[in-house]
């Protein structure tokens, strides 16, 4: 699967119930609040590492706590949910590698990831 194909599918299955910020989610911005679960799903498909950067110093987004993206096996870093922000790039953040277990440490992230993965598997697995 190519990255663009994955991203197009992700846009179709991302929903309010899989967003970390369901109140901020809209159909016009379907990837809003999906960075952790999208990065986890991308890691399962493409391999590589999960990257995490803190948002606590960015007042506008501090309530979201952090942002996740992927470092692919070739070393390229790619943010599958970059379009959710009109004014922020993962390149603005200090990234650190996180384990899948660490990202899934929160029960709500586990729930949202299970829903997103199930939708992906049902439609394209």
Secondary structure, DSSP 8 states (H G I E B T S, - for coil): --HHHHHHHHHHH--GGG-TTTTT-BTTBTTTT-HHHHHHHHHHHH-SEEEEEE-TT-GGGGGG-EEEEEE-TTS-EE-TTGGG-SS--GGGS-EEEE-HHHHTTSHHHHHHHHHHHHHHHHHH-
